[in-house]
Amino acid sequence: MGAPYPGPPTGYANSDEKTWALIAHFGGIVVGFIAGLIALLAKGNESPTVRAHAVEALNFQITWSAATLLASILAVCSFGLLFFLPLITWAILVIFGILAGVKANEGQVYRYPLSIRLIK
């Protein structure tokens, strides 16, 4: 039998890791899943901590970007009656992105609720 699977990494080896983790979470508010993808590709192979943050952020941002796209289509197809759906999905992205960024600033990996785990 192998060793037990380790839990998510906590803390940072240096301030560069913290910066990349914060970019992955807060960047998602502005540019969507692109920020998490950049963090994963830039530092994911070098740092397991940055990888954990980037994967969590990327999974959440992909899920909710798709939900926002679907909500926008529904709002248009309903001739504006469901105009509030894209606003709700965007608010969810912002709220949970901020919560995750705060946890990342404290050195903890935040596990986003309501996200599909597409990337492991």
Secondary structure as a PSIPRED ss2 file (coil, helix, strand):
# PSIPRED VFORMAT (PSIPRED V4.0)

   1 M C   1.000  0.000  0.000
   2 G C   1.000  0.000  0.000
   3 A C   1.000  0.000  0.000
   4 P C   1.000  0.000  0.000
   5 Y C   1.000  0.000  0.000
   6 P C   1.000  0.000  0.000
   7 G C   1.000  0.000  0.000
   8 P C   1.000  0.000  0.000
   9 P C   1.000  0.000  0.000
  10 T C   1.000  0.000  0.000
  11 G C   1.000  0.000  0.000
  12 Y C   1.000  0.000  0.000
  13 A C   1.000  0.000  0.000
  14 N C   1.000  0.000  0.000
  15 S H   0.000  1.000  0.000
  16 D H   0.000  1.000  0.000
  17 E H   0.000  1.000  0.000
  18 K H   0.000  1.000  0.000
  19 T H   0.000  1.000  0.000
  20 W H   0.000  1.000  0.000
  21 A H   0.000  1.000  0.000
  22 L H   0.000  1.000  0.000
  23 I H   0.000  1.000  0.000
  24 A H   0.000  1.000  0.000
  25 H H   0.000  1.000  0.000
  26 F H   0.000  1.000  0.000
  27 G H   0.000  1.000  0.000
  28 G H   0.000  1.000  0.000
  29 I H   0.000  1.000  0.000
  30 V H   0.000  1.000  0.000
  31 V H   0.000  1.000  0.000
  32 G C   1.000  0.000  0.000
  33 F H   0.000  1.000  0.000
  34 I H   0.000  1.000  0.000
  35 A H   0.000  1.000  0.000
  36 G H   0.000  1.000  0.000
  37 L H   0.000  1.000  0.000
  38 I H   0.000  1.000  0.000
  39 A H   0.000  1.000  0.000
  40 L H   0.000  1.000  0.000
  41 L H   0.000  1.000  0.000
  42 A H   0.000  1.000  0.000
  43 K H   0.000  1.000  0.000
  44 G C   1.000  0.000  0.000
  45 N C   1.000  0.000  0.000
  46 E C   1.000  0.000  0.000
  47 S C   1.000  0.000  0.000
  48 P H   0.000  1.000  0.000
  49 T H   0.000  1.000  0.000
  50 V H   0.000  1.000  0.000
  51 R H   0.000  1.000  0.000
  52 A H   0.000  1.000  0.000
  53 H H   0.000  1.000  0.000
  54 A H   0.000  1.000  0.000
  55 V H   0.000  1.000  0.000
  56 E H   0.000  1.000  0.000
  57 A H   0.000  1.000  0.000
  58 L H   0.000  1.000  0.000
  59 N H   0.000  1.000  0.000
  60 F H   0.000  1.000  0.000
  61 Q H   0.000  1.000  0.000
  62 I H   0.000  1.000  0.000
  63 T H   0.000  1.000  0.000
  64 W H   0.000  1.000  0.000
  65 S H   0.000  1.000  0.000
  66 A H   0.000  1.000  0.000
  67 A H   0.000  1.000  0.000
  68 T H   0.000  1.000  0.000
  69 L H   0.000  1.000  0.000
  70 L H   0.000  1.000  0.000
  71 A H   0.000  1.000  0.000
  72 S H   0.000  1.000  0.000
  73 I H   0.000  1.000  0.000
  74 L H   0.000  1.000  0.000
  75 A H   0.000  1.000  0.000
  76 V H   0.000  1.000  0.000
  77 C H   0.000  1.000  0.000
  78 S C   1.000  0.000  0.000
  79 F C   1.000  0.000  0.000
  80 G C   1.000  0.000  0.000
  81 L C   1.000  0.000  0.000
  82 L C   1.000  0.000  0.000
  83 F C   1.000  0.000  0.000
  84 F H   0.000  1.000  0.000
  85 L H   0.000  1.000  0.000
  86 P H   0.000  1.000  0.000
  87 L H   0.000  1.000  0.000
  88 I H   0.000  1.000  0.000
  89 T H   0.000  1.000  0.000
  90 W H   0.000  1.000  0.000
  91 A H   0.000  1.000  0.000
  92 I H   0.000  1.000  0.000
  93 L H   0.000  1.000  0.000
  94 V H   0.000  1.000  0.000
  95 I H   0.000  1.000  0.000
  96 F H   0.000  1.000  0.000
  97 G H   0.000  1.000  0.000
  98 I H   0.000  1.000  0.000
  99 L H   0.000  1.000  0.000
 100 A H   0.000  1.000  0.000
 101 G H   0.000  1.000  0.000
 102 V H   0.000  1.000  0.000
 103 K H   0.000  1.000  0.000
 104 A H   0.000  1.000  0.000
 105 N H   0.000  1.000  0.000
 106 E C   1.000  0.000  0.000
 107 G C   1.000  0.000  0.000
 108 Q C   1.000  0.000  0.000
 109 V C   1.000  0.000  0.000
 110 Y C   1.000  0.000  0.000
 111 R C   1.000  0.000  0.000
 112 Y C   1.000  0.000  0.000
 113 P C   1.000  0.000  0.000
 114 L C   1.000  0.000  0.000
 115 S C   1.000  0.000  0.000
 116 I C   1.000  0.000  0.000
 117 R C   1.000  0.000  0.000
 118 L C   1.000  0.000  0.000
 119 I C   1.000  0.000  0.000
 120 K C   1.000  0.000  0.000
